Amino acid sequence: MKAMYINAPGQVEFRDIDKPVRQKGEVLLKLLYGGICGSDLGSYKGTFAYFDYPRIPGHEFSAEIVEVDEDNGQGLRPGMIVTCNPYFNCGHCYSCEHGIVNACMDNQTMGCQRDGAFQEYITMPEERVYDGKGLDPMLLAAIEPFCISYHGVSRAEVKQGDKVLVIGAGTIGVLAAVAAKAKGAVVYISDVSMGKLDMAREFGVDGIILNDSPESFDKAVKEITDGNGFDIAIEAVGLPSTFQNCIDAACFGGKVVVIGVGKKNLDFNFTLLQKKELNVFGSRNALKKDFVELIDLVKEGKVPVKGIITNIYKFEDGAKAFNDFANNPGNMLKVILDFTDR
């Protein structure tokens, strides 16, 4: 079968590898659709912190069950369309023993610390495979990134009437805005790209902030919040400057949620955390409950996801997909690889 590898920054290669052999307790899956995540793009560009070369990327996907144990206990059966939890936890570290499996101290996310899903067939432990409940397989491939955003919003306990600022209008940021709106918040989104902000408007945000300079950003925050700052600021980029934006934009007693992943350090006046009595939350990966809840919400039409998919490429055109995405980030949100009809 064919598998995609990122051998080095900017280098995508397709290799012929052996089709996986399913073991007891595993599910053999045929890939249908796969989403290129911001972390995949960062791996391609050489900016992502958790990637070793060479590696098969990909952890957002939908698939069809080909083989599964009859007595699997999960209600799984051949032909079922599913998605999967791609964050492999060790089960015995301090975090796992305390139930924080998404922040396992030895976490291995598919496509990051271990090979990912961008291959024609994969095997997965049956407990990581979730019924798509009839969702369009292409939409089902977008559930995982939505879970990342949904988990971050849940960390902040966003509630009705909160003023929320999301910094970063990429896929994760837009979906964080959608999740916060679903909880009744008043949501603004900020980015350096007007093109991305225009796309974000289509998802029902209450306003935008073009972050074209520190001065204009600070001015907009003050005007929107009457000088008070936002109740919650969500970082969805992974840059020192955007984390600083969140610290500055949060109100006294406010919350900051960090979803974005980066490699650079920030030298900042940490006394602001004390002065404002800020609550700062890291948000990593997602939990089974996030997947299950979101599949139901999307199926019920309560959250708009379809519009997040802006570009579709055949799997064999994956190198072009990565190159286009890297060179046109302001015009593309969710890029999907189509594995069907091969």
C-alpha angles and dihedrals in degrees: 000000000000124000130181120229132188100213097179136339108311094006120113120176133179115218134187107237135167118277108249120257114226119234126203110285092027133102123222109220134192110212117239106171134359129192124219104231126207087250090054089051090048089051089052091049094042096242102105116106100211105051134102123193133268100033141145104243129210137087103166109083153125123220145174120244111242100172134008137157111270091225095047096135092219098086090247121152138171113280094029115134110228147163127214145222103244099189108100112201125193096230096219109061123102093265094048092047088054094049096253092122094154088065097045110166088230097037116167113193117195111256092019116055093006135026115289142216104276094111131090097255133018137174124227135182106263093237089062094055118094128194111246089213093222098309117153103270091232091055090044089061088061094056095087096057089044088054090056090055095040091052091052092050089048090053089060093047091228111202141184113301098012115142106231129188118197114196111206125043097210121114096286093045095048091047090048088054090050091049092049091048089052088058092053100259128145101241133200125179129205133198142151090238119078088195092061092045090053089053090047091057088066090067095062102258114165095231147339137233120206103214097207095138138005090247096053091044093053091045092052093048091052093047094048096046100034088247094304102103130228123303089227131019118192121200111210103162111064101228129125091235094054092048087052088050089057094049090049096044098048118097124238105284090016133137132247121196120195114205100147120095123213144155102228131093128233124217104201141152098268091188085080087074090057096038093052094033088229124188108220118195129189114211120200129179117316143266133247089255090059091055094046095046094047095048087056094045093050092045089052091051093240096129126041110235106145094077091059090074106085105158135033126192132176112253092248088058091058094118090057091046092056093044093048092047092049092051100040105038093144093060102041131067115166115014114197129200114212114217096174128113094023 
